[in-house]
Amino acid sequence: MNFRRRAVARALLSFAFATGLVANFAPATAHANGRFPAANHLVVKPGDPSRILLRSTFGFLYTRDTGGTWDWVCEKAIGYSGAQDPAVALTANGSTIAGLFDGLAVGAEPACGWRVVSGALTKQAIVDVTD
């Protein structure tokens, strides 16, 4: 009987220890923009079909090798968040332009060095872009 109690106590202690470790090392709740991850627009660079931009509900994905590898640029780096699906275009010189609810953003593929263009387009909703 004493052996059984020790075995049960060891099992309970092991369980408590294991669940404590799991609780301490489990990832925190992810707080994304609330949208289901999805891709919803594909753009090919003029003159270079190996360079592709894929707009998603969580930012932009770029490939330079026709989809062999991908780089991600998050929404915040581009200059938007939430439920926007900005109009996008790749230019022949390698820039990406994005029409946002509050202006036109320009960045190099795939980098986080984005800027919102100042001037007449500042604070304007840009609904379409083209190269």
C-alpha positions as CSV (number, residue, x, y, z in Angstrom):
1,M,0.0,0.0,0.0
2,N,2.8,2.4,0.8
3,F,4.4,1.7,-2.6
4,R,1.1,2.6,-4.3
5,R,0.9,5.9,-2.5
6,R,4.4,6.8,-3.4
7,A,3.8,5.9,-7.1
8,V,0.6,8.0,-7.1
9,A,2.4,10.9,-5.4
10,R,5.3,10.7,-7.9
11,A,2.8,10.6,-10.8
12,L,0.9,13.6,-9.5
13,L,4.2,15.5,-8.9
14,S,5.4,14.6,-12.4
15,F,2.1,15.8,-13.9
16,A,2.2,19.0,-11.9
17,F,5.8,19.7,-12.9
18,A,5.2,18.9,-16.5
19,T,2.0,21.1,-16.8
20,G,3.9,23.9,-15.0
21,L,6.7,23.7,-17.5
22,V,4.2,23.7,-20.4
23,A,2.4,26.6,-19.0
24,N,5.6,28.6,-18.5
25,F,7.0,27.9,-22.0
26,A,3.7,27.9,-24.0
27,P,3.5,30.8,-26.4
28,A,1.3,33.7,-25.4
29,T,-1.9,34.4,-27.2
30,A,-1.3,35.7,-30.7
31,H,-2.9,39.1,-31.3
32,A,-3.0,39.5,-35.1
33,N,-5.3,41.9,-37.0
34,G,-8.3,39.6,-36.4
35,R,-8.5,38.4,-40.0
36,F,-8.1,34.8,-41.2
37,P,-4.7,34.4,-43.0
38,A,-5.3,34.5,-46.7
39,A,-3.7,35.6,-49.9
40,N,-5.9,37.8,-52.1
41,H,-3.8,39.5,-54.9
42,L,-0.8,38.5,-57.0
43,V,1.4,41.0,-58.9
44,V,4.2,40.1,-61.3
45,K,7.1,42.6,-61.8
46,P,7.1,44.0,-65.4
47,G,9.9,42.4,-67.4
48,D,10.8,39.9,-64.7
49,P,8.3,37.1,-64.1
50,S,10.5,35.5,-61.4
51,R,9.7,38.5,-59.1
52,I,6.2,38.2,-57.6
53,L,4.4,40.0,-54.9
54,L,1.5,38.3,-53.1
55,R,-0.7,40.5,-51.0
56,S,-2.1,38.8,-48.0
57,T,-4.3,39.6,-45.0
58,F,-1.1,39.9,-42.9
59,G,1.2,42.0,-45.2
60,F,3.1,41.4,-48.4
61,L,5.0,38.3,-49.5
62,Y,7.8,38.6,-52.1
63,T,9.6,36.0,-54.1
64,R,12.6,36.6,-56.4
65,D,12.8,33.0,-57.7
66,T,9.2,32.3,-59.0
67,G,8.0,31.0,-55.6
68,G,11.0,29.0,-54.5
69,T,11.5,31.2,-51.4
70,W,9.4,34.0,-49.9
71,D,10.1,37.1,-47.8
72,W,7.4,38.7,-45.7
73,V,6.8,42.4,-45.0
74,C,4.3,43.1,-42.2
75,E,1.4,45.5,-42.5
76,K,2.9,47.9,-39.9
77,A,6.1,48.3,-41.9
78,I,4.2,49.2,-45.0
79,G,2.1,51.8,-43.1
80,Y,-1.3,50.2,-42.6
81,S,-3.2,47.8,-40.3
82,G,-6.5,46.2,-39.8
83,A,-8.8,45.2,-42.6
84,Q,-7.1,47.1,-45.5
85,D,-6.3,45.3,-48.7
86,P,-4.2,48.0,-50.4
87,A,-4.0,48.2,-54.1
88,V,-0.4,47.2,-55.0
89,A,1.9,47.3,-58.0
90,L,5.6,46.4,-58.7
91,T,7.4,48.9,-60.8
92,A,10.1,48.1,-63.4
93,N,12.8,49.7,-61.2
94,G,12.0,47.3,-58.3
95,S,9.8,49.6,-56.1
96,T,6.5,48.6,-54.7
97,I,3.6,51.0,-54.4
98,A,0.6,50.5,-52.2
99,G,-2.6,52.6,-52.2
100,L,-3.6,53.0,-48.5
101,F,-6.7,54.5,-46.9
102,D,-4.6,57.5,-46.0
103,G,-2.1,57.9,-48.8
104,L,0.4,56.3,-51.2
105,A,3.2,54.2,-49.7
106,V,6.4,53.3,-51.6
107,G,9.0,50.7,-50.6
108,A,11.7,48.6,-52.1
109,E,11.0,44.8,-52.5
110,P,11.2,43.1,-49.9
111,A,12.3,45.7,-47.3
112,C,10.9,47.5,-44.4
113,G,12.0,50.9,-45.6
114,W,8.6,52.2,-46.6
115,R,7.5,55.8,-46.7
116,V,4.2,57.5,-47.3
117,V,4.4,60.0,-50.2
118,S,3.8,63.6,-49.2
119,G,2.0,66.1,-51.3
120,A,-1.3,66.1,-53.0
121,L,-1.9,62.4,-52.1
122,T,-1.4,62.9,-48.3
123,K,-4.5,61.7,-46.3
124,Q,-6.2,60.6,-49.5
125,A,-7.8,57.2,-50.0
126,I,-5.9,55.5,-52.8
127,V,-8.0,52.8,-54.3
128,D,-6.0,51.8,-57.4
129,V,-2.3,51.9,-58.5
130,T,-0.4,50.9,-61.6
131,D,3.1,51.0,-62.9
